[in-house]
Structures are given as structure tokens and as C-alpha cells.
Amino acid sequence: MSALRVGTRGSPLAMAQAGWVASRLGEPAELVAIRTLGDAQRGAGDKARWVGALEDALLAGEIDLAVHSAKDVPGELPAGLALVAAPERADPHDVLVGAGALDGLAAGARVGTSALRRRAQLLAVRPDLAVCELRGNVDTRLRKRAAGEVDALVLARAGLVRLGVDPGASATLAGGVFVPAPGQGVLALEAREGDARAAAAAARVQDEATWACLTAERAVCRGLGASCHTPVGAHALAAPDGGLRLAAFVGLPDGSAWATDELAGGDPSALGAAVAERLLAAGAGELLAGAEAMAAA
């Protein structure tokens, strides 16, 4: 039997993530590194730029499974493809690198991030900060901070852990407006619909609790009609009663206005849709429109 072809972006983090998955599929597997539009053009753009080339390879039969960072996967998938599994989630929270606490940063401190959600959340709490666009892989961003381009930066803890990187002084950003990106810390496995071999291999790494949380978080985004220009956070956790508790955030990129909500429920898709509906009733539609307008200006 030929090896299962596992497609991934070629960045060190993506390769490490895909290698972790490939080693647990229960059959021979080989990694296939694919350059995406996001790798070639690191400016702002739609989430599909990080996954589109992998999905094209799936549809063309060049790979059998694609491993994505779930936060990069758009809400709607191409016809013929499906998400088939999600391994156990890593820590989904963001980390402030370069300070032991957010309030330990001086007024006007330069904080680097490329994510609109992180920008919105930082400025909602510390409007005095100078939030600077900082792109590149994890190692690149850490080198830029070490070189003095910024005083601190915000990264996903999951990426640091998977790369085995100790960033030094850092603080977890959690609670209040600091809701992680939908799917942050989750690896999403995508395959062709009807590919029994790929689905069976993916099932060996499936974590049902993570799958339920990811389903709820993606449902929030679909319900809001969120895009890459809309700062949205969504994070689900197992509730004591066996269901889920879902928190969500929507804000403007400049931190001047935001809305949050939290709700418990049993059905992940229904819970995500309900939170989206409640946010829209609280004015999230206007925030989303305002964020799109700011991005277009």
C-alpha cells in the first residue's frame, strides 16, 4: 500500500504540526509541503490564502489529507471537501511576549501583531499602546522583537509549545475581551468527501471534545458572517453538565467599541448560532460593518 500523502504548508510550525499528525495516523505517511498564497504574499487577505493551495491539491488528488491550523480555515469549504477530524486541542490562548503582564508595558509601548482581533483586544484594554503590524513566522517575529523593532508581541501559545520555543518573559492574555480566535490551538484535518482511507486514518487522531468545541466556534463565525477583516473571537470549553460553554468577542480594530457574550448549551452548532444571534442583537452587525469599512479605507 502506498503511503498516505499528508499536505501542509512549508513553515517550520506547519511542518511540525503535520509531522505530529502523520506519526499518529496508524499507517505509513509522507509529508508533502505546498506553498500557499499566504506564504508568497504576506499582506492582509482572505483566510483562504493559507489553505487554498492545499485544498486544490486535495481536489486534484495530489494529497490525501491536509493539515491546517483550524483558525485559518474559512467557514465554507469547497464542494467535495470536508473537515474529517481534529486532534486534542493545545492551549488556545494568546501570549504577550516581552513583559510579565499587560499592565507592565509602558505607555506608548510598541506591540507587534498581524491579527486584527489581537489589535482590537489590546487597544480595548490599553488604548495608549502603539500596536504595530508584525508579520512572519514565529521565529521571524521573535527575532524582530529581539532586534528592537517592537517592545513586545502577541503570539499563540500553541505555536510556541509545538515548536518547543521558550519566549522568555511572557503573560497569558485571557478573560474579559481576550477571547482566542475560533479554532486557535486546534489542528483541522481535511479530506475529499467519500475518501474512506483518509477518513479512517484521520479518525485515529480524532478528539471528540475538541471537535465539539471547534464546531461551536465555527458556527459563531458563520452566524456572524465574519471575514478576515472582522475582529472576532470564539472559544468553547466543556461545561460541568457535559455540554459546552461558549464565549465570543466582536470589536472594531481600533478598540473603540466591542461586544462580548457567553452562553452554555448542548448542541455545538445550535450553541454557536445562538451566540451569533445574541451578538447581532447587541449590535455586532454594526461593529462588523465598521470593521470592514476600516479595512477598506
C-alpha positions in Angstrom: 0.0 0.0 0.0 1.3 3.4 -0.9 2.0 6.0 1.9 -0.8 8.4 2.8 0.1 11.8 1.4 -0.3 14.5 4.1 -0.2 18.0 2.7 0.9 21.0 4.7 2.4 24.5 4.4 6.2 24.5 4.5 6.7 26.8 7.5 8.6 25.2 10.5 5.4 25.3 12.6 3.2 23.8 9.9 5.7 21.0 9.2 6.0 20.3 12.9 2.2 20.1 13.3 1.7 17.9 10.2 4.6 15.6 11.3 2.9 15.2 14.7 -0.3 14.2 12.9 1.4 11.9 10.3 3.1 9.9 13.1 -0.2 9.1 14.7 -2.3 8.0 11.6 -1.5 4.3 12.1 -0.1 3.7 8.6 2.8 4.9 6.5 2.5 8.6 5.7 4.6 11.1 3.9 4.6 14.9 4.2 4.0 17.0 1.1 5.0 20.7 1.6 2.9 23.0 -0.5 3.5 26.8 -0.9 0.3 28.7 -0.3 -0.7 32.2 -1.5 -0.3 33.3 2.2 3.3 32.2 2.2 4.0 34.1 -1.1 2.0 37.2 -0.2 2.1 38.1 3.5 -0.1 41.1 3.3 -3.6 41.1 4.6 -6.0 38.9 2.7 -8.7 36.3 3.0 -8.1 33.2 5.1 -8.4 31.0 2.0 -4.9 32.2 1.0 -3.4 30.0 3.7 -5.4 26.8 2.8 -6.5 27.3 -0.9 -3.4 25.6 -2.4 -3.8 22.6 -0.1 -7.5 22.3 -1.0 -6.6 22.5 -4.7 -4.1 19.7 -4.1 -6.7 17.6 -2.4 -9.2 18.1 -5.2 -6.5 17.2 -7.8 -5.7 14.0 -6.0 -2.1 15.1 -5.2 -2.5 14.6 -1.5 -4.9 12.6 0.7 -5.1 14.7 3.8 -4.4 18.3 4.5 -3.4 19.6 8.0 -4.4 23.1 8.7 -4.4 25.4 11.7 -8.1 25.4 12.3 -8.2 29.2 12.8 -7.1 29.6 9.1 -9.9 27.5 7.7 -12.8 29.6 6.2 -16.3 28.9 7.3 -17.4 27.5 3.9 -15.3 24.7 2.3 -15.1 23.9 -1.5 -17.5 21.4 -2.9 -16.2 17.9 -2.5 -14.1 18.5 0.6 -14.8 18.1 4.3 -13.2 18.5 7.7 -12.8 15.0 9.0 -11.0 15.2 12.3 -9.4 17.4 15.0 -6.8 16.1 17.5 -6.8 17.2 21.1 -6.5 20.9 21.4 -3.4 22.7 22.6 -3.6 25.8 24.8 -5.7 28.2 22.7 -4.7 31.4 24.5 -2.6 34.3 23.2 0.7 35.2 25.0 2.2 38.6 25.4 5.9 38.1 24.8 8.3 40.6 26.3 6.5 41.5 29.5 5.3 39.7 32.6 1.9 41.4 32.4 0.0 43.7 30.0 -0.1 46.5 32.6 3.7 46.1 32.9 4.1 47.8 29.5 4.9 51.5 29.5 2.5 54.0 27.9 3.2 54.1 24.1 4.9 50.7 24.1 5.1 49.1 20.6 3.3 45.7 20.5 3.6 43.7 17.3 0.8 41.6 15.8 -0.7 40.9 12.4 -4.1 39.9 13.7 -7.0 42.4 13.7 -8.6 40.6 16.6 -5.5 40.9 18.8 -5.2 44.6 17.8 -8.8 45.2 18.8 -8.5 43.4 22.1 -5.2 45.1 23.1 -6.5 48.5 22.3 -9.8 47.9 24.1 -7.8 47.4 27.3 -4.8 49.6 26.6 -5.7 52.3 24.1 -2.3 54.0 24.9 -0.3 51.2 23.2 1.2 51.5 19.8 0.1 48.3 18.1 2.3 47.7 15.1 1.8 45.2 12.2 4.4 42.5 12.5 4.4 39.6 10.1 6.4 36.5 9.5 6.8 33.0 11.1 7.2 32.6 14.9 11.0 32.7 14.7 10.9 35.7 12.5 8.7 37.6 14.8 10.8 36.7 17.9 13.9 37.9 16.1 12.3 41.2 15.2 11.4 41.8 18.8 14.9 40.9 19.9 16.2 43.4 17.3 14.1 46.1 18.9 11.5 46.6 16.2 8.8 46.2 18.9 8.8 46.2 22.7 6.5 43.2 22.9 4.5 40.9 20.6 1.5 38.6 20.8 1.7 35.0 19.7 -0.4 31.9 20.1 0.9 29.8 23.0 0.1 26.6 21.0 2.6 27.5 18.3 5.3 28.2 20.8 4.7 24.9 22.6 4.6 22.9 19.3 7.9 24.4 18.3 9.4 23.9 21.7 10.2 27.7 21.9 10.7 29.4 25.3 9.9 33.1 24.6 11.3 34.4 27.9 9.2 36.9 29.8 5.6 36.5 28.9 2.0 36.7 30.1 -1.1 34.8 29.1 -3.9 37.0 27.7 -7.2 35.5 29.0 -10.5 36.7 30.4 -12.6 39.7 29.5 -12.2 40.7 25.9 -9.3 38.3 25.4 -11.2 35.6 23.6 -9.0 33.5 21.3 -9.6 33.1 17.6 -12.1 30.5 16.6 -10.2 27.2 16.3 -6.9 28.6 17.8 -4.8 25.7 19.2 -6.7 23.2 17.0 -5.4 21.2 14.0 -8.1 20.6 11.4 -7.7 17.6 9.1 -9.4 18.0 5.7 -10.0 15.3 3.0 -12.0 14.5 0.0 -15.6 13.5 0.7 -16.0 9.8 0.4 -12.3 9.0 0.8 -12.7 6.1 3.3 -9.0 5.5 3.7 -8.2 9.1 4.6 -11.2 9.3 6.9 -10.3 6.1 8.7 -6.7 7.3 9.3 -7.9 10.7 10.5 -10.3 9.1 12.9 -7.3 7.7 14.8 -6.3 11.2 16.0 -9.9 12.5 16.5 -10.7 14.1 19.9 -14.5 14.4 20.2 -14.3 17.1 22.8 -12.1 19.3 20.6 -14.4 18.5 17.6 -17.4 19.8 19.5 -15.7 23.0 20.6 -14.4 23.6 17.0 -17.9 23.0 15.6 -19.4 25.6 18.1 -16.7 28.2 17.3 -17.0 27.9 13.6 -20.8 28.2 13.9 -20.4 31.6 15.6 -18.4 32.8 12.6 -20.9 31.5 10.1 -23.7 33.1 12.0 -22.0 36.4 12.1 -20.9 36.3 8.5 -17.4 37.1 9.8 -14.5 37.7 7.4 -10.7 38.2 7.7 -11.4 41.9 8.1 -13.7 41.4 11.2 -12.0 41.0 14.6 -13.9 38.0 16.0 -13.0 35.7 18.9 -14.8 32.5 19.9 -13.8 29.9 22.5 -15.7 26.9 23.7 -15.0 24.8 26.8 -16.6 21.7 28.2 -19.2 22.6 30.8 -19.7 20.8 34.1 -23.1 19.4 32.9 -21.5 17.7 29.9 -22.4 20.5 27.4 -20.3 23.4 26.3 -19.8 27.0 27.4 -19.0 29.3 24.6 -17.6 32.8 24.8 -17.3 35.2 21.9 -16.0 38.7 21.1 -16.6 41.1 18.2 -14.9 44.5 18.0 -13.5 47.4 16.0 -9.8 47.2 15.0 -9.1 50.4 16.9 -10.5 49.0 20.1 -13.1 51.8 20.4 -16.1 49.5 20.6 -16.8 45.9 21.2 -19.3 43.3 22.3 -18.9 40.0 24.1 -21.3 37.2 25.0 -21.2 33.9 26.8 -23.7 31.0 26.7 -24.0 27.3 27.6 -25.7 24.7 25.6 -25.6 21.1 24.5 -25.6 21.1 20.7 -22.4 22.7 19.4 -23.9 24.1 16.1 -27.0 25.4 17.8 -25.0 27.0 20.6 -22.7 28.8 18.1 -25.7 30.0 16.1 -27.4 31.2 19.3 -24.4 33.2 20.4 -24.1 34.8 17.0 -27.7 35.8 17.1 -27.4 37.3 20.5 -24.3 39.3 19.4 -26.1 40.6 16.4 -29.0 41.7 18.6 -26.5 43.5 20.7 -25.1 45.5 17.8 -22.4 43.2 16.4 -23.7 43.8 12.9 -22.7 47.4 13.1 -19.3 46.5 14.5 -18.7 44.1 11.7 -19.7 46.7 9.1 -17.5 49.2 10.8 -14.5 46.8 10.8 -15.0 46.2 7.1 -15.2 49.9 6.4 -11.9 50.5 8.3 -10.2 47.7 6.4 -11.3 49.2 3.1 -10.3 52.8 4.0 
